Amino acid sequence: MDIYHAREHLHDLANHLAFIKDTGRPPIQKTEDLGVMLHSIGYGQAGETYTWFDAALDNGVLVVPERGIELAEAATQLGRGA
């Protein structure tokens, strides 16, 4: 695959995975508490930081907040490979 087609493929994939995009399909009829899930990983001079969120399906829809909750004890001192 050449660069042009790879870029187009990534663009299509990004559009497909867009969280806000309405597909027009009805959500699955499932409501369930999924527990705590990883929201994001931050990389910095002090090491890695992790943010979390309380995940739940509400009639098949998983709502991910814009920002997760950071737990001080979840940060690493040296980052990956330490």
PDB file of N, CA, C and O in Angstrom:
ATOM      1  N   MET A   1       0.851  -1.175   0.000  1.00  0.00           N
ATOM      2  CA  MET A   1       0.000   0.000   0.000  1.00  0.00           C
ATOM      3  C   MET A   1       0.898   1.239   0.000  1.00  0.00           C
ATOM      4  O   MET A   1       1.803   1.360   0.826  1.00  0.00           O
ATOM      5  N   ASP A   2       0.641   2.142  -0.921  1.00  0.00           N
ATOM      6  CA  ASP A   2       1.435   3.362  -0.977  1.00  0.00           C
ATOM      7  C   ASP A   2       0.934   4.383   0.049  1.00  0.00           C
ATOM      8  O   ASP A   2      -0.118   4.195   0.660  1.00  0.00           O
ATOM      9  N   ILE A   3       1.686   5.449   0.228  1.00  0.00           N
ATOM     10  CA  ILE A   3       1.389   6.469   1.240  1.00  0.00           C
ATOM     11  C   ILE A   3       0.007   7.085   1.029  1.00  0.00           C
ATOM     12  O   ILE A   3      -0.743   7.271   1.987  1.00  0.00           O
ATOM     13  N   TYR A   4      -0.330   7.402  -0.215  1.00  0.00           N
ATOM     14  CA  TYR A   4      -1.619   8.031  -0.494  1.00  0.00           C
ATOM     15  C   TYR A   4      -2.770   7.140  -0.026  1.00  0.00           C
ATOM     16  O   TYR A   4      -3.680   7.613   0.655  1.00  0.00           O
ATOM     17  N   HIS A   5      -2.734   5.865  -0.383  1.00  0.00           N
ATOM     18  CA  HIS A   5      -3.811   4.959  -0.010  1.00  0.00           C
ATOM     19  C   HIS A   5      -3.821   4.692   1.493  1.00  0.00           C
ATOM     20  O   HIS A   5      -4.887   4.525   2.085  1.00  0.00           O
ATOM     21  N   ALA A   6      -2.653   4.653   2.107  1.00  0.00           N
ATOM     22  CA  ALA A   6      -2.588   4.463   3.560  1.00  0.00           C
ATOM     23  C   ALA A   6      -3.240   5.643   4.267  1.00  0.00           C
ATOM     24  O   ALA A   6      -3.986   5.458   5.228  1.00  0.00           O
ATOM     25  N   ARG A   7      -2.960   6.854   3.796  1.00  0.00           N
ATOM     26  CA  ARG A   7      -3.546   8.050   4.400  1.00  0.00           C
ATOM     27  C   ARG A   7      -5.066   8.059   4.229  1.00  0.00           C
ATOM     28  O   ARG A   7      -5.797   8.399   5.159  1.00  0.00           O
ATOM     29  N   GLU A   8      -5.535   7.687   3.045  1.00  0.00           N
ATOM     30  CA  GLU A   8      -6.977   7.625   2.804  1.00  0.00           C
ATOM     31  C   GLU A   8      -7.625   6.566   3.689  1.00  0.00           C
ATOM     32  O   GLU A   8      -8.720   6.769   4.214  1.00  0.00           O
ATOM     33  N   HIS A   9      -6.945   5.439   3.851  1.00  0.00           N
ATOM     34  CA  HIS A   9      -7.466   4.371   4.706  1.00  0.00           C
ATOM     35  C   HIS A   9      -7.570   4.850   6.154  1.00  0.00           C
ATOM     36  O   HIS A   9      -8.571   4.582   6.818  1.00  0.00           O
ATOM     37  N   LEU A  10      -6.558   5.549   6.648  1.00  0.00           N
ATOM     38  CA  LEU A  10      -6.595   6.078   8.013  1.00  0.00           C
ATOM     39  C   LEU A  10      -7.707   7.108   8.162  1.00  0.00           C
ATOM     40  O   LEU A  10      -8.382   7.150   9.191  1.00  0.00           O
ATOM     41  N   HIS A  11      -7.898   7.933   7.146  1.00  0.00           N
ATOM     42  CA  HIS A  11      -8.981   8.920   7.189  1.00  0.00           C
ATOM     43  C   HIS A  11     -10.331   8.217   7.276  1.00  0.00           C
ATOM     44  O   HIS A  11     -11.183   8.612   8.072  1.00  0.00           O
ATOM     45  N   ASP A  12     -10.532   7.186   6.471  1.00  0.00           N
ATOM     46  CA  ASP A  12     -11.787   6.426   6.508  1.00  0.00           C
ATOM     47  C   ASP A  12     -11.981   5.754   7.855  1.00  0.00           C
ATOM     48  O   ASP A  12     -13.088   5.739   8.394  1.00  0.00           O
ATOM     49  N   LEU A  13     -10.903   5.198   8.402  1.00  0.00           N
ATOM     50  CA  LEU A  13     -10.975   4.541   9.700  1.00  0.00           C
ATOM     51  C   LEU A  13     -11.331   5.550  10.794  1.00  0.00           C
ATOM     52  O   LEU A  13     -12.153   5.257  11.663  1.00  0.00           O
ATOM     53  N   ALA A  14     -10.729   6.713  10.756  1.00  0.00           N
ATOM     54  CA  ALA A  14     -11.023   7.749  11.755  1.00  0.00           C
ATOM     55  C   ALA A  14     -12.490   8.153  11.682  1.00  0.00           C
ATOM     56  O   ALA A  14     -13.137   8.335  12.713  1.00  0.00           O
ATOM     57  N   ASN A  15     -13.013   8.293  10.477  1.00  0.00           N
ATOM     58  CA  ASN A  15     -14.430   8.634  10.332  1.00  0.00           C
ATOM     59  C   ASN A  15     -15.311   7.511  10.864  1.00  0.00           C
ATOM     60  O   ASN A  15     -16.345   7.770  11.481  1.00  0.00           O
ATOM     61  N   HIS A  16     -14.918   6.296  10.634  1.00  0.00           N
ATOM     62  CA  HIS A  16     -15.695   5.139  11.094  1.00  0.00           C
ATOM     63  C   HIS A  16     -15.718   5.056  12.619  1.00  0.00           C
ATOM     64  O   HIS A  16     -16.727   4.671  13.210  1.00  0.00           O
ATOM     65  N   LEU A  17     -14.618   5.414  13.244  1.00  0.00           N
ATOM     66  CA  LEU A  17     -14.498   5.287  14.691  1.00  0.00           C
ATOM     67  C   LEU A  17     -14.912   6.544  15.452  1.00  0.00           C
ATOM     68  O   LEU A  17     -14.818   6.577  16.679  1.00  0.00           O
ATOM     69  N   ALA A  18     -15.362   7.560  14.755  1.00  0.00           N
ATOM     70  CA  ALA A  18     -15.750   8.814  15.424  1.00  0.00           C
ATOM     71  C   ALA A  18     -16.833   8.532  16.459  1.00  0.00           C
ATOM     72  O   ALA A  18     -17.871   7.950  16.143  1.00  0.00           O
ATOM     73  N   PHE A  19     -16.584   8.946  17.685  1.00  0.00           N
ATOM     74  CA  PHE A  19     -17.507   8.666  18.781  1.00  0.00           C
ATOM     75  C   PHE A  19     -18.803   9.468  18.673  1.00  0.00           C
ATOM     76  O   PHE A  19     -19.848   9.014  19.138  1.00  0.00           O
ATOM     77  N   ILE A  20     -18.750  10.619  18.081  1.00  0.00           N
ATOM     78  CA  ILE A  20     -19.914  11.498  18.051  1.00  0.00           C
ATOM     79  C   ILE A  20     -20.792  11.214  16.833  1.00  0.00           C
ATOM     80  O   ILE A  20     -21.970  11.573  16.824  1.00  0.00           O
ATOM     81  N   LYS A  21     -20.244  10.589  15.832  1.00  0.00           N
ATOM     82  CA  LYS A  21     -20.962  10.350  14.582  1.00  0.00           C
ATOM     83  C   LYS A  21     -22.165   9.425  14.803  1.00  0.00           C
ATOM     84  O   LYS A  21     -22.031   8.340  15.369  1.00  0.00           O
ATOM     85  N   ASP A  22     -23.325   9.866  14.353  1.00  0.00           N
ATOM     86  CA  ASP A  22     -24.542   9.074  14.448  1.00  0.00           C
ATOM     87  C   ASP A  22     -24.624   8.168  13.235  1.00  0.00           C
ATOM     88  O   ASP A  22     -24.664   8.649  12.102  1.00  0.00           O
ATOM     89  N   THR A  23     -24.648   6.860  13.459  1.00  0.00           N
ATOM     90  CA  THR A  23     -24.698   5.903  12.355  1.00  0.00           C
ATOM     91  C   THR A  23     -26.111   5.677  11.846  1.00  0.00           C
ATOM     92  O   THR A  23     -26.301   5.107  10.771  1.00  0.00           O
ATOM     93  N   GLY A  24     -27.103   6.118  12.608  1.00  0.00           N
ATOM     94  CA  GLY A  24     -28.476   5.887  12.222  1.00  0.00           C
ATOM     95  C   GLY A  24     -29.007   4.535  12.673  1.00  0.00           C
ATOM     96  O   GLY A  24     -30.211   4.288  12.611  1.00  0.00           O
ATOM     97  N   ARG A  25     -28.118   3.660  13.125  1.00  0.00           N
ATOM     98  CA  ARG A  25     -28.547   2.352  13.618  1.00  0.00           C
ATOM     99  C   ARG A  25     -28.995   2.485  15.066  1.00  0.00           C
ATOM    100  O   ARG A  25     -28.421   3.270  15.821  1.00  0.00           O
ATOM    101  N   PRO A  26     -30.006   1.734  15.460  1.00  0.00           N
ATOM    102  CA  PRO A  26     -30.432   1.793  16.860  1.00  0.00           C
ATOM    103  C   PRO A  26     -29.400   1.112  17.757  1.00  0.00           C
ATOM    104  O   PRO A  26     -28.786   0.126  17.350  1.00  0.00           O
ATOM    105  N   PRO A  27     -29.203   1.623  18.969  1.00  0.00           N
ATOM    106  CA  PRO A  27     -28.257   0.977  19.889  1.00  0.00           C
ATOM    107  C   PRO A  27     -28.794  -0.383  20.333  1.00  0.00           C
ATOM    108  O   PRO A  27     -29.996  -0.640  20.275  1.00  0.00           O
ATOM    109  N   ILE A  28     -27.888  -1.241  20.771  1.00  0.00           N
ATOM    110  CA  ILE A  28     -28.318  -2.537  21.292  1.00  0.00           C
ATOM    111  C   ILE A  28     -29.089  -2.315  22.586  1.00  0.00           C
ATOM    112  O   ILE A  28     -28.844  -1.335  23.289  1.00  0.00           O
ATOM    113  N   GLN A  29     -29.985  -3.183  22.900  1.00  0.00           N
ATOM    114  CA  GLN A  29     -30.811  -3.031  24.099  1.00  0.00           C
ATOM    115  C   GLN A  29     -30.130  -3.710  25.284  1.00  0.00           C
ATOM    116  O   GLN A  29     -30.570  -4.760  25.750  1.00  0.00           O
ATOM    117  N   LYS A  30     -29.046  -3.091  25.763  1.00  0.00           N
ATOM    118  CA  LYS A  30     -28.313  -3.648  26.893  1.00  0.00           C
ATOM    119  C   LYS A  30     -27.895  -2.511  27.815  1.00  0.00           C
ATOM    120  O   LYS A  30     -27.313  -1.522  27.371  1.00  0.00           O
ATOM    121  N   THR A  31     -28.193  -2.660  29.092  1.00  0.00           N
ATOM    122  CA  THR A  31     -27.764  -1.714  30.114  1.00  0.00           C
ATOM    123  C   THR A  31     -26.976  -2.510  31.138  1.00  0.00           C
ATOM    124  O   THR A  31     -27.473  -3.485  31.701  1.00  0.00           O
ATOM    125  N   GLU A  32     -25.726  -2.078  31.378  1.00  0.00           N
ATOM    126  CA  GLU A  32     -24.845  -2.840  32.266  1.00  0.00           C
ATOM    127  C   GLU A  32     -23.738  -1.946  32.811  1.00  0.00           C
ATOM    128  O   GLU A  32     -23.191  -1.115  32.086  1.00  0.00           O
ATOM    129  N   ASP A  33     -23.411  -2.118  34.088  1.00  0.00           N
ATOM    130  CA  ASP A  33     -22.270  -1.437  34.691  1.00  0.00           C
ATOM    131  C   ASP A  33     -21.024  -2.202  34.260  1.00  0.00           C
ATOM    132  O   ASP A  33     -20.932  -3.407  34.496  1.00  0.00           O
ATOM    133  N   LEU A  34     -20.078  -1.533  33.642  1.00  0.00           N
ATOM    134  CA  LEU A  34     -18.865  -2.181  33.153  1.00  0.00           C
ATOM    135  C   LEU A  34     -17.678  -1.980  34.080  1.00  0.00           C
ATOM    136  O   LEU A  34     -16.620  -2.573  33.869  1.00  0.00           O
ATOM    137  N   GLY A  35     -17.841  -1.146  35.109  1.00  0.00           N
ATOM    138  CA  GLY A  35     -16.751  -0.913  36.049  1.00  0.00           C
ATOM    139  C   GLY A  35     -15.816   0.190  35.579  1.00  0.00           C
ATOM    140  O   GLY A  35     -16.127   0.935  34.649  1.00  0.00           O
ATOM    141  N   VAL A  36     -14.686   0.280  36.223  1.00  0.00           N
ATOM    142  CA  VAL A  36     -13.705   1.318  35.930  1.00  0.00           C
ATOM    143  C   VAL A  36     -12.895   0.919  34.701  1.00  0.00           C
ATOM    144  O   VAL A  36     -12.417  -0.210  34.599  1.00  0.00           O
ATOM    145  N   MET A  37     -12.747   1.858  33.769  1.00  0.00           N
ATOM    146  CA  MET A  37     -11.967   1.620  32.545  1.00  0.00           C
ATOM    147  C   MET A  37     -10.923   2.711  32.374  1.00  0.00           C
ATOM    148  O   MET A  37     -11.090   3.841  32.834  1.00  0.00           O
ATOM    149  N   LEU A  38      -9.856   2.346  31.709  1.00  0.00           N
ATOM    150  CA  LEU A  38      -8.810   3.302  31.381  1.00  0.00           C
ATOM    151  C   LEU A  38      -9.340   4.316  30.375  1.00  0.00           C
ATOM    152  O   LEU A  38      -9.919   3.946  29.354  1.00  0.00           O
ATOM    153  N   HIS A  39      -9.137   5.591  30.670  1.00  0.00           N
ATOM    154  CA  HIS A  39      -9.575   6.667  29.783  1.00  0.00           C
ATOM    155  C   HIS A  39      -8.429   7.111  28.880  1.00  0.00           C
ATOM    156  O   HIS A  39      -8.585   7.187  27.662  1.00  0.00           O
ATOM    157  N   SER A  40      -7.277   7.404  29.483  1.00  0.00           N
ATOM    158  CA  SER A  40      -6.142   7.878  28.691  1.00  0.00           C
ATOM    159  C   SER A  40      -4.837   7.693  29.453  1.00  0.00           C
ATOM    160  O   SER A  40      -4.825   7.509  30.670  1.00  0.00           O
ATOM    161  N   ILE A  41      -3.734   7.748  28.700  1.00  0.00           N
ATOM    162  CA  ILE A  41      -2.387   7.651  29.269  1.00  0.00           C
ATOM    163  C   ILE A  41      -1.644   8.914  28.870  1.00  0.00           C
ATOM    164  O   ILE A  41      -1.619   9.288  27.697  1.00  0.00           O
ATOM    165  N   GLY A  42      -1.035   9.570  29.861  1.00  0.00           N
ATOM    166  CA  GLY A  42      -0.235  10.759  29.588  1.00  0.00           C
ATOM    167  C   GLY A  42       1.236  10.436  29.779  1.00  0.00           C
ATOM    168  O   GLY A  42       1.597   9.695  30.694  1.00  0.00           O
ATOM    169  N   TYR A  43       2.081  10.982  28.929  1.00  0.00           N
ATOM    170  CA  TYR A  43       3.525  10.766  29.015  1.00  0.00           C
ATOM    171  C   TYR A  43       4.198  12.092  29.301  1.00  0.00           C
ATOM    172  O   TYR A  43       3.950  13.084  28.616  1.00  0.00           O
ATOM    173  N   GLY A  44       5.050  12.108  30.312  1.00  0.00           N
ATOM    174  CA  GLY A  44       5.733  13.346  30.662  1.00  0.00           C
ATOM    175  C   GLY A  44       7.080  13.075  31.298  1.00  0.00           C
ATOM    176  O   GLY A  44       7.504  11.925  31.409  1.00  0.00           O
ATOM    177  N   GLN A  45       7.751  14.133  31.715  1.00  0.00           N
ATOM    178  CA  GLN A  45       9.073  14.037  32.345  1.00  0.00           C
ATOM    179  C   GLN A  45       9.048  13.173  33.602  1.00  0.00           C
ATOM    180  O   GLN A  45      10.004  12.453  33.888  1.00  0.00           O
ATOM    181  N   ALA A  46       7.949  13.248  34.348  1.00  0.00           N
ATOM    182  CA  ALA A  46       7.853  12.513  35.613  1.00  0.00           C
ATOM    183  C   ALA A  46       7.403  11.059  35.415  1.00  0.00           C
ATOM    184  O   ALA A  46       7.314  10.305  36.384  1.00  0.00           O
ATOM    185  N   GLY A  47       7.125  10.669  34.193  1.00  0.00           N
ATOM    186  CA  GLY A  47       6.666   9.303  33.923  1.00  0.00           C
ATOM    187  C   GLY A  47       5.277   9.300  33.320  1.00  0.00           C
ATOM    188  O   GLY A  47       4.816  10.320  32.808  1.00  0.00           O
ATOM    189  N   GLU A  48       4.618   8.175  33.376  1.00  0.00           N
ATOM    190  CA  GLU A  48       3.283   8.022  32.820  1.00  0.00           C
ATOM    191  C   GLU A  48       2.225   8.389  33.857  1.00  0.00           C
ATOM    192  O   GLU A  48       2.410   8.165  35.053  1.00  0.00           O
ATOM    193  N   THR A  49       1.132   8.947  33.393  1.00  0.00           N
ATOM    194  CA  THR A  49      -0.038   9.165  34.234  1.00  0.00           C
ATOM    195  C   THR A  49      -1.227   8.514  33.540  1.00  0.00           C
ATOM    196  O   THR A  49      -1.270   8.421  32.313  1.00  0.00           O
ATOM    197  N   TYR A  50      -2.178   8.072  34.328  1.00  0.00           N
ATOM    198  CA  TYR A  50      -3.341   7.371  33.797  1.00  0.00           C
ATOM    199  C   TYR A  50      -4.603   8.044  34.302  1.00  0.00           C
ATOM    200  O   TYR A  50      -4.662   8.472  35.454  1.00  0.00           O
ATOM    201  N   THR A  51      -5.609   8.142  33.452  1.00  0.00           N
ATOM    202  CA  THR A  51      -6.909   8.623  33.894  1.00  0.00           C
ATOM    203  C   THR A  51      -7.934   7.529  33.636  1.00  0.00           C
ATOM    204  O   THR A  51      -7.782   6.718  32.723  1.00  0.00           O
ATOM    205  N   TRP A  52      -8.969   7.519  34.446  1.00  0.00           N
ATOM    206  CA  TRP A  52      -9.955   6.449  34.459  1.00  0.00           C
ATOM    207  C   TRP A  52     -11.355   7.030  34.406  1.00  0.00           C
ATOM    208  O   TRP A  52     -11.547   8.222  34.649  1.00  0.00           O
ATOM    209  N   PHE A  53     -12.332   6.196  34.089  1.00  0.00           N
ATOM    210  CA  PHE A  53     -13.726   6.614  34.177  1.00  0.00           C
ATOM    211  C   PHE A  53     -14.588   5.411  34.530  1.00  0.00           C
ATOM    212  O   PHE A  53     -14.221   4.265  34.271  1.00  0.00           O
ATOM    213  N   ASP A  54     -15.732   5.693  35.120  1.00  0.00           N
ATOM    214  CA  ASP A  54     -16.682   4.653  35.507  1.00  0.00           C
ATOM    215  C   ASP A  54     -17.546   4.349  34.283  1.00  0.00           C
ATOM    216  O   ASP A  54     -18.393   5.155  33.900  1.00  0.00           O
ATOM    217  N   ALA A  55     -17.329   3.201  33.684  1.00  0.00           N
ATOM    218  CA  ALA A  55     -17.988   2.869  32.424  1.00  0.00           C
ATOM    219  C   ALA A  55     -19.302   2.131  32.656  1.00  0.00           C
ATOM    220  O   ALA A  55     -19.420   1.291  33.548  1.00  0.00           O
ATOM    221  N   ALA A  56     -20.272   2.467  31.835  1.00  0.00           N
ATOM    222  CA  ALA A  56     -21.561   1.784  31.876  1.00  0.00           C
ATOM    223  C   ALA A  56     -22.220   1.895  30.514  1.00  0.00           C
ATOM    224  O   ALA A  56     -22.087   2.906  29.823  1.00  0.00           O
ATOM    225  N   LEU A  57     -22.927   0.853  30.141  1.00  0.00           N
ATOM    226  CA  LEU A  57     -23.767   0.895  28.947  1.00  0.00           C
ATOM    227  C   LEU A  57     -25.155   1.320  29.378  1.00  0.00           C
ATOM    228  O   LEU A  57     -25.702   0.776  30.338  1.00  0.00           O
ATOM    229  N   ASP A  58     -25.729   2.281  28.686  1.00  0.00           N
ATOM    230  CA  ASP A  58     -27.098   2.719  28.957  1.00  0.00           C
ATOM    231  C   ASP A  58     -27.888   2.524  27.670  1.00  0.00           C
ATOM    232  O   ASP A  58     -27.800   3.330  26.744  1.00  0.00           O
ATOM    233  N   ASN A  59     -28.656   1.447  27.628  1.00  0.00           N
ATOM    234  CA  ASN A  59     -29.367   1.065  26.397  1.00  0.00           C
ATOM    235  C   ASN A  59     -28.413   0.971  25.213  1.00  0.00           C
ATOM    236  O   ASN A  59     -28.707   1.458  24.121  1.00  0.00           O
ATOM    237  N   GLY A  60     -27.262   0.335  25.447  1.00  0.00           N
ATOM    238  CA  GLY A  60     -26.299   0.082  24.382  1.00  0.00           C
ATOM    239  C   GLY A  60     -25.356   1.214  24.076  1.00  0.00           C
ATOM    240  O   GLY A  60     -24.527   1.090  23.174  1.00  0.00           O
ATOM    241  N   VAL A  61     -25.449   2.324  24.799  1.00  0.00           N
ATOM    242  CA  VAL A  61     -24.604   3.484  24.523  1.00  0.00           C
ATOM    243  C   VAL A  61     -23.575   3.638  25.641  1.00  0.00           C
ATOM    244  O   VAL A  61     -23.927   3.742  26.816  1.00  0.00           O
ATOM    245  N   LEU A  62     -22.304   3.651  25.260  1.00  0.00           N
ATOM    246  CA  LEU A  62     -21.212   3.891  26.204  1.00  0.00           C
ATOM    247  C   LEU A  62     -20.838   5.360  26.111  1.00  0.00           C
ATOM    248  O   LEU A  62     -20.389   5.829  25.066  1.00  0.00           O
ATOM    249  N   VAL A  63     -21.023   6.079  27.198  1.00  0.00           N
ATOM    250  CA  VAL A  63     -20.673   7.498  27.223  1.00  0.00           C
ATOM    251  C   VAL A  63     -19.301   7.639  27.872  1.00  0.00           C
ATOM    252  O   VAL A  63     -19.099   7.235  29.017  1.00  0.00           O
ATOM    253  N   VAL A  64     -18.359   8.218  27.125  1.00  0.00           N
ATOM    254  CA  VAL A  64     -16.998   8.432  27.618  1.00  0.00           C
ATOM    255  C   VAL A  64     -16.839   9.921  27.897  1.00  0.00           C
ATOM    256  O   VAL A  64     -17.000  10.737  26.989  1.00  0.00           O
ATOM    257  N   PRO A  65     -16.520  10.295  29.155  1.00  0.00           N
ATOM    258  CA  PRO A  65     -16.370  11.718  29.463  1.00  0.00           C
ATOM    259  C   PRO A  65     -15.162  12.318  28.745  1.00  0.00           C
ATOM    260  O   PRO A  65     -14.231  11.605  28.370  1.00  0.00           O
ATOM    261  N   GLU A  66     -15.192  13.629  28.561  1.00  0.00           N
ATOM    262  CA  GLU A  66     -14.081  14.307  27.898  1.00  0.00           C
ATOM    263  C   GLU A  66     -12.784  14.139  28.682  1.00  0.00           C
ATOM    264  O   GLU A  66     -11.710  14.013  28.095  1.00  0.00           O
ATOM    265  N   ARG A  67     -12.886  14.137  30.006  1.00  0.00           N
ATOM    266  CA  ARG A  67     -11.705  13.967  30.861  1.00  0.00           C
ATOM    267  C   ARG A  67     -11.957  12.839  31.846  1.00  0.00           C
ATOM    268  O   ARG A  67     -13.068  12.655  32.342  1.00  0.00           O
ATOM    269  N   GLY A  68     -10.897  12.089  32.116  1.00  0.00           N
ATOM    270  CA  GLY A  68     -10.983  11.026  33.105  1.00  0.00           C
ATOM    271  C   GLY A  68     -10.547  11.518  34.471  1.00  0.00           C
ATOM    272  O   GLY A  68     -10.196  12.686  34.641  1.00  0.00           O
ATOM    273  N   ILE A  69     -10.572  10.625  35.436  1.00  0.00           N
ATOM    274  CA  ILE A  69     -10.163  10.931  36.807  1.00  0.00           C
ATOM    275  C   ILE A  69      -8.763  10.380  37.009  1.00  0.00           C
ATOM    276  O   ILE A  69      -8.520   9.200  36.760  1.00  0.00           O
ATOM    277  N   GLU A  70      -7.842  11.219  37.457  1.00  0.00           N
ATOM    278  CA  GLU A  70      -6.465  10.790  37.681  1.00  0.00           C
ATOM    279  C   GLU A  70      -6.288  10.385  39.130  1.00  0.00           C
ATOM    280  O   GLU A  70      -6.686  11.112  40.040  1.00  0.00           O
ATOM    281  N   LEU A  71      -5.696   9.235  39.337  1.00  0.00           N
ATOM    282  CA  LEU A  71      -5.384   8.761  40.679  1.00  0.00           C
ATOM    283  C   LEU A  71      -3.887   8.896  40.896  1.00  0.00           C
ATOM    284  O   LEU A  71      -3.097   8.369  40.113  1.00  0.00           O
ATOM    285  N   ALA A  72      -3.495   9.590  41.942  1.00  0.00           N
ATOM    286  CA  ALA A  72      -2.076   9.850  42.179  1.00  0.00           C
ATOM    287  C   ALA A  72      -1.271   8.560  42.269  1.00  0.00           C
ATOM    288  O   ALA A  72      -0.147   8.503  41.771  1.00  0.00           O
ATOM    289  N   GLU A  73      -1.822   7.532  42.890  1.00  0.00           N
ATOM    290  CA  GLU A  73      -1.075   6.283  43.043  1.00  0.00           C
ATOM    291  C   GLU A  73      -0.967   5.485  41.751  1.00  0.00           C
ATOM    292  O   GLU A  73      -0.277   4.466  41.711  1.00  0.00           O
ATOM    293  N   ALA A  74      -1.649   5.941  40.681  1.00  0.00           N
ATOM    294  CA  ALA A  74      -1.605   5.228  39.402  1.00  0.00           C
ATOM    295  C   ALA A  74      -0.503   5.730  38.487  1.00  0.00           C
ATOM    296  O   ALA A  74      -0.335   5.197  37.390  1.00  0.00           O
ATOM    297  N   ALA A  75       0.258   6.743  38.904  1.00  0.00           N
ATOM    298  CA  ALA A  75       1.337   7.278  38.075  1.00  0.00           C
ATOM    299  C   ALA A  75       2.605   6.455  38.282  1.00  0.00           C
ATOM    300  O   ALA A  75       2.864   5.946  39.372  1.00  0.00           O
ATOM    301  N   THR A  76       3.385   6.337  37.214  1.00  0.00           N
ATOM    302  CA  THR A  76       4.671   5.638  37.341  1.00  0.00           C
ATOM    303  C   THR A  76       5.778   6.676  37.549  1.00  0.00           C
ATOM    304  O   THR A  76       5.624   7.840  37.177  1.00  0.00           O
ATOM    305  N   GLN A  77       6.858   6.259  38.129  1.00  0.00           N
ATOM    306  CA  GLN A  77       7.977   7.166  38.341  1.00  0.00           C
ATOM    307  C   GLN A  77       8.835   7.325  37.087  1.00  0.00           C
ATOM    308  O   GLN A  77       9.311   8.422  36.796  1.00  0.00           O
ATOM    309  N   LEU A  78       9.032   6.243  36.350  1.00  0.00           N
ATOM    310  CA  LEU A  78       9.951   6.288  35.222  1.00  0.00           C
ATOM    311  C   LEU A  78       9.279   6.004  33.894  1.00  0.00           C
ATOM    312  O   LEU A  78       9.906   6.163  32.846  1.00  0.00           O
ATOM    313  N   GLY A  79       8.053   5.599  33.905  1.00  0.00           N
ATOM    314  CA  GLY A  79       7.372   5.322  32.651  1.00  0.00           C
ATOM    315  C   GLY A  79       7.545   3.897  32.208  1.00  0.00           C
ATOM    316  O   GLY A  79       8.003   3.043  32.967  1.00  0.00           O
ATOM    317  N   ARG A  80       7.180   3.650  30.985  1.00  0.00           N
ATOM    318  CA  ARG A  80       7.229   2.317  30.404  1.00  0.00           C
ATOM    319  C   ARG A  80       8.640   1.759  30.391  1.00  0.00           C
ATOM    320  O   ARG A  80       9.593   2.490  30.121  1.00  0.00           O
ATOM    321  N   GLY A  81       8.783   0.493  30.674  1.00  0.00           N
ATOM    322  CA  GLY A  81      10.079  -0.160  30.634  1.00  0.00           C
ATOM    323  C   GLY A  81      10.908   0.059  31.888  1.00  0.00           C
ATOM    324  O   GLY A  81      12.079  -0.320  31.922  1.00  0.00           O
ATOM    325  N   ALA A  82      10.330   0.660  32.915  1.00  0.00           N
ATOM    326  CA  ALA A  82      11.077   0.934  34.148  1.00  0.00           C
ATOM    327  C   ALA A  82      11.294  -0.339  34.929  1.00  0.00           C
ATOM    328  O   ALA A  82      11.904  -0.311  35.999  1.00  0.00           O
TER     329      ALA A  82
END
